[in-house]
């Protein structure tokens, strides 16, 4: 099962990201992973939160421009080449990685990476075949 990511389009102006997080925080929606990137005009914030369905309802009520998309959450193996243990099998399978970012907290010692890929079910299978630990709904309850 894929993890739900919320991508929010914000104006690239001071305070817009703070407004977004304040609204989520006020409803006890906590961020588990976050990435923010901007252009001259806009910013895109990608996040995994503890309750993506409730967050989507809340953002809709505030008229945010957002979408909910499936992503993969995987543990990076704790050894030299750990990231390549994820990237190489995906590359060999001709799966394109659009972006990746890490979680704020971890379940164990391993870092959890969020992957936005073009063939999510194929990527899930390839990673599983290569002994990469996939994280599903447990990501929503990381302390």
Backbone bond lengths (Angstrom), bond angles and torsions (degrees), N, CA, C in turn:
res aa  C-N    CA-C-N  psi(-1)  N-CA   C-N-CA  omega(-1)  CA-C   N-CA-C  phi
1 X - - - 1.449 - - 1.524 109.48 -
2 X 1.299 116.75 137.06 1.460 121.70 -180.00 1.528 110.87 -80.70
3 X 1.300 114.72 157.81 1.460 122.73 174.70 1.525 107.20 -89.39
4 X 1.325 116.89 144.81 1.463 120.54 178.19 1.525 110.42 -89.10
5 X 1.310 114.86 127.24 1.456 122.44 176.65 1.518 108.57 -110.42
6 X 1.316 115.85 142.03 1.460 120.92 174.62 1.525 107.35 -109.23
7 X 1.331 116.38 124.73 1.465 122.10 176.47 1.514 107.36 -111.07
8 X 1.318 115.90 123.82 1.460 121.66 -176.57 1.519 108.98 -116.96
9 X 1.328 116.12 129.35 1.457 121.62 175.37 1.520 107.83 -91.66
10 X 1.317 116.18 121.16 1.467 121.93 -179.04 1.519 109.46 -120.23
11 X 1.309 116.45 153.52 1.450 120.16 169.75 1.520 108.51 -67.58
12 X 1.304 117.35 143.90 1.456 121.55 179.66 1.526 108.92 -84.16
13 X 1.338 114.32 70.55 1.466 121.61 -179.55 1.527 108.67 -133.64
14 X 1.318 116.93 151.57 1.461 119.79 179.55 1.528 111.51 -57.13
15 X 1.314 116.17 134.69 1.459 121.84 174.78 1.518 115.65 93.79
16 X 1.331 118.71 -13.09 1.466 118.81 -176.68 1.529 111.76 -67.32
17 X 1.315 118.26 -40.62 1.455 121.77 178.17 1.531 109.91 -67.93
18 X 1.323 116.64 -40.24 1.462 121.27 178.64 1.530 110.87 -62.66
19 X 1.322 117.35 -38.60 1.467 121.07 177.83 1.527 110.03 -62.67
20 X 1.331 115.98 -45.07 1.465 121.03 179.24 1.524 110.50 -58.51
21 X 1.319 117.19 -51.39 1.465 119.73 -177.06 1.524 111.86 -67.35
22 X 1.316 117.47 -33.54 1.471 120.52 177.45 1.527 110.48 -62.92
23 X 1.315 116.98 -43.50 1.463 121.04 179.96 1.526 110.05 -62.56
24 X 1.324 117.09 -45.72 1.467 120.06 179.08 1.528 111.17 -65.58
25 X 1.323 116.77 -45.21 1.468 121.15 179.92 1.528 111.67 -59.53
26 X 1.322 116.55 -39.04 1.471 120.54 -177.23 1.526 111.88 -64.32
27 X 1.328 117.00 -20.27 1.463 121.87 177.88 1.525 112.09 -106.97
28 X 1.331 116.45 17.34 1.463 123.17 178.28 1.527 112.58 59.71
29 X 1.323 116.24 35.79 1.456 122.05 174.11 1.522 106.45 -100.01
30 X 1.334 115.22 115.92 1.464 119.33 -174.57 1.523 111.12 -103.73
31 X 1.310 114.24 145.79 1.456 122.15 -179.52 1.516 109.47 -85.66
32 X 1.335 115.84 128.80 1.461 122.05 178.81 1.523 111.48 -100.90
33 X 1.332 116.76 -30.79 1.466 123.04 177.53 1.516 107.04 -151.82
34 X 1.329 116.57 146.15 1.469 119.05 -177.94 1.519 110.37 -151.81
35 X 1.320 114.44 144.62 1.459 123.14 174.26 1.517 106.94 -140.59
36 X 1.305 116.84 136.84 1.463 120.95 177.53 1.521 108.81 -134.62
37 X 1.321 115.75 134.96 1.462 121.41 178.16 1.518 107.41 -142.86
38 X 1.322 115.66 149.13 1.458 117.90 -176.45 1.526 112.14 -133.93
39 X 1.321 113.08 159.74 1.457 122.91 168.80 1.519 105.04 -116.69
40 X 1.295 117.53 -172.83 1.464 119.73 -179.78 1.523 111.89 -62.21
41 X 1.332 116.84 -33.22 1.462 120.72 -173.85 1.526 114.27 -101.68
42 X 1.331 117.30 -41.44 1.459 121.53 -172.31 1.520 112.17 -127.72
43 X 1.321 114.02 165.13 1.460 122.22 171.90 1.513 107.61 -127.95
44 X 1.314 116.08 146.40 1.464 120.76 173.20 1.520 107.42 -117.64
45 X 1.305 114.99 126.08 1.456 121.57 177.57 1.519 107.09 -111.60
46 X 1.310 115.82 120.77 1.463 121.68 175.54 1.517 107.05 -106.48
47 X 1.324 116.18 133.38 1.456 118.81 -178.12 1.515 112.29 -149.19
48 X 1.314 113.89 149.91 1.449 122.53 168.91 1.518 104.84 -111.30
49 X 1.324 116.18 127.44 1.465 121.68 -177.64 1.525 109.63 -122.44
50 X 1.326 116.12 167.23 1.463 120.64 -176.13 1.528 113.78 -67.37
51 X 1.324 118.50 -24.15 1.461 121.41 -179.08 1.536 108.66 -141.74
52 X 1.328 117.02 81.02 1.469 119.96 -173.40 1.529 113.92 -64.12
53 X 1.311 118.27 -32.94 1.466 119.63 -179.63 1.528 110.75 -68.30
54 X 1.316 116.58 -44.66 1.465 120.28 178.64 1.529 110.37 -67.64
55 X 1.332 116.88 -37.06 1.467 120.39 177.32 1.528 110.35 -62.30
56 X 1.320 117.08 -42.04 1.471 120.75 179.45 1.532 110.88 -62.73
57 X 1.311 116.65 -42.61 1.472 120.40 177.83 1.521 110.39 -61.77
58 X 1.317 116.24 -43.29 1.460 121.28 179.62 1.532 111.38 -64.29
59 X 1.328 116.80 -47.25 1.465 120.21 -179.88 1.526 111.23 -63.35
60 X 1.321 116.56 -36.32 1.459 120.77 176.96 1.532 110.40 -63.37
61 X 1.321 116.82 -40.37 1.468 120.22 -179.24 1.531 112.03 -66.31
62 X 1.334 117.01 -24.53 1.464 121.85 177.11 1.531 111.92 -96.55
63 X 1.327 116.36 6.51 1.470 123.42 176.17 1.532 113.72 62.31
64 X 1.323 116.71 35.36 1.456 120.29 173.62 1.520 109.20 -74.10
65 X 1.311 116.67 149.60 1.457 123.15 173.57 1.529 106.18 -90.24
66 X 1.344 117.07 108.21 1.459 120.49 -174.69 1.520 110.00 -148.76
67 X 1.332 114.76 166.59 1.454 121.07 171.16 1.518 109.17 -144.06
68 X 1.314 115.22 152.91 1.458 122.13 176.51 1.525 106.91 -108.78
69 X 1.326 115.79 125.62 1.459 120.46 -177.69 1.527 109.94 -133.09
70 X 1.329 116.65 154.55 1.464 119.35 176.38 1.523 111.27 -81.66
71 X 1.317 115.96 140.54 1.462 123.38 175.62 1.520 107.54 -137.98
72 X 1.308 115.91 168.43 1.458 121.16 175.25 1.521 109.82 -104.81
73 X 1.309 115.82 143.81 1.459 122.30 172.41 1.522 106.66 -118.05
74 X 1.325 116.73 123.74 1.463 121.16 -176.95 1.523 110.51 -135.05
75 X 1.331 115.31 150.29 1.457 120.13 175.73 1.515 109.45 -84.74
76 X 1.329 116.07 134.43 1.460 121.31 175.57 1.528 107.13 -83.27
77 X 1.338 117.97 121.83 1.464 120.30 179.66 1.535 111.32 -57.10
78 X 1.329 114.97 142.95 1.468 121.62 -177.86 1.521 111.40 -88.18
79 X 1.317 115.75 67.50 1.462 119.97 174.01 1.525 107.72 -156.11
80 X 1.317 115.48 163.42 1.465 119.01 176.80 1.522 108.23 -55.87
81 X 1.298 116.71 133.13 1.457 120.42 -177.75 1.513 113.16 84.53
82 X 1.330 118.02 10.65 1.462 121.82 -178.60 1.523 113.19 -56.92
83 X 1.326 116.92 -42.56 1.466 119.69 179.37 1.527 110.01 -67.79
84 X 1.321 116.51 -38.33 1.457 119.48 178.12 1.523 112.36 -66.36
85 X 1.326 117.63 -25.14 1.460 120.44 175.70 1.528 110.64 -62.60
86 X 1.326 116.44 -23.48 1.467 122.75 176.57 1.524 110.10 -92.16
87 X 1.313 116.58 -48.38 1.462 121.30 -171.85 1.529 114.00 -71.18
88 X 1.315 117.62 -42.24 1.470 120.11 -176.39 1.527 113.55 -62.37
89 X 1.333 119.23 -48.15 1.471 117.93 179.53 1.531 112.42 -62.71
90 X 1.316 116.90 -34.95 1.467 119.65 178.15 1.528 110.39 -67.06
91 X 1.316 115.97 -41.93 1.464 120.42 178.02 1.523 111.08 -62.52
92 X 1.334 116.79 -45.67 1.462 120.63 179.58 1.529 111.68 -61.18
93 X 1.329 117.02 -29.79 1.465 121.46 -179.84 1.526 111.91 -88.72
94 X 1.334 116.76 6.84 1.464 122.32 179.54 1.531 112.60 60.63
95 X 1.331 114.67 39.46 1.467 121.08 176.60 1.523 107.65 -101.54
96 X 1.315 115.57 125.77 1.455 120.96 -178.03 1.529 110.49 -88.48
97 X 1.314 115.48 130.23 1.464 121.28 174.99 1.525 107.22 -95.34
98 X 1.319 116.19 113.86 1.464 120.85 -179.82 1.529 111.34 -76.93
99 X 1.333 116.14 -36.82 1.463 121.32 179.62 1.512 108.60 -165.99
100 X 1.324 115.61 163.09 1.456 121.51 170.25 1.516 108.80 -150.17
101 X 1.308 114.64 151.87 1.460 121.50 176.08 1.515 108.18 -155.35
102 X 1.311 117.36 166.16 1.464 120.52 -175.18 1.520 111.54 -106.39
103 X 1.328 114.26 163.01 1.454 120.57 176.49 1.526 109.93 -77.01
104 X 1.303 114.69 165.72 1.457 120.72 177.45 1.529 109.65 -80.67
105 X 1.336 116.99 -40.82 1.463 122.84 179.38 1.520 109.21 -117.65
106 X 1.328 115.71 172.04 1.464 120.44 -179.24 1.522 109.77 -127.08
107 X 1.320 115.12 161.50 1.459 120.71 175.40 1.521 109.19 -84.22
108 X 1.319 117.43 -48.26 1.465 122.85 178.17 1.504 108.18 -123.91
109 X 1.315 117.21 -130.78 1.455 121.80 179.26 1.526 112.20 -88.77
110 X 1.337 116.23 -26.37 1.455 120.29 -174.98 1.529 111.98 -73.64
111 X 1.309 114.64 147.26 1.453 120.77 172.47 1.523 107.80 -79.10
112 X 1.311 116.42 142.23 1.457 121.38 177.19 1.521 107.80 -102.98
113 X 1.332 115.55 128.72 1.458 121.70 179.87 1.527 108.31 -109.03
114 X 1.325 115.66 136.13 1.458 122.41 173.99 1.521 106.68 -95.53
115 X 1.338 116.35 128.25 1.458 121.90 -178.00 1.524 110.82 -118.37
116 X 1.316 115.90 125.70 1.455 121.91 169.27 1.516 107.54 -100.08
117 X 1.328 117.06 113.08 1.463 121.60 -174.90 1.527 110.46 -125.65
118 X 1.333 115.24 163.96 1.466 118.85 -177.87 1.533 113.30 -82.49
119 X 1.324 119.23 -26.20 1.471 122.47 -179.05 1.520 108.08 -126.52
120 X 1.313 116.44 81.21 1.462 121.09 -168.53 1.529 113.12 -63.23
121 X 1.312 118.87 -43.02 1.472 119.75 -178.64 1.524 111.45 -70.55
122 X 1.327 116.81 -37.82 1.468 119.96 175.41 1.526 110.04 -63.47
123 X 1.326 116.46 -42.97 1.466 120.90 179.42 1.524 110.51 -61.94
124 X 1.318 116.79 -42.87 1.464 121.05 178.85 1.532 110.06 -58.20
125 X 1.311 116.74 -46.93 1.470 120.98 -179.49 1.525 112.07 -63.46
126 X 1.330 116.07 -45.66 1.468 121.09 -179.41 1.528 110.52 -61.29
127 X 1.308 117.24 -45.48 1.464 120.11 -179.49 1.526 111.00 -64.76
128 X 1.317 116.81 -42.15 1.462 120.53 177.80 1.532 110.67 -60.55
129 X 1.322 116.74 -43.76 1.470 121.35 178.68 1.530 111.79 -62.43
130 X 1.337 116.69 -24.69 1.464 121.68 -178.91 1.527 112.20 -101.29
131 X 1.315 116.39 21.73 1.458 123.39 173.46 1.527 114.31 63.19
132 X 1.322 117.37 26.39 1.462 121.35 175.98 1.527 108.12 -88.15
133 X 1.328 116.75 130.72 1.463 121.47 -179.31 1.520 110.19 -77.13
134 X 1.321 114.96 121.46 1.462 121.34 176.76 1.526 108.94 -94.83
135 X 1.306 115.98 137.31 1.455 122.58 179.46 1.530 107.21 -106.33
136 X 1.310 116.55 129.84 1.468 119.26 179.47 1.525 109.22 -111.45
137 X 1.323 117.50 -126.68 1.461 120.63 -173.91 1.523 114.29 -60.72
138 X 1.331 117.37 -18.66 1.463 118.90 179.01 1.532 111.65 -61.82
139 X 1.329 117.48 -19.13 1.469 119.67 177.85 1.529 111.14 -63.04
140 X 1.321 116.12 -31.28 1.475 120.31 -177.43 1.527 111.98 -68.40
141 X 1.338 117.51 -19.04 1.461 120.27 -177.27 1.523 113.80 -110.85
142 X 1.334 117.13 13.18 1.473 119.02 175.64 1.531 107.28 -60.53
143 X 1.337 116.53 129.93 1.495 118.85 -178.21 1.517 113.04 -64.75
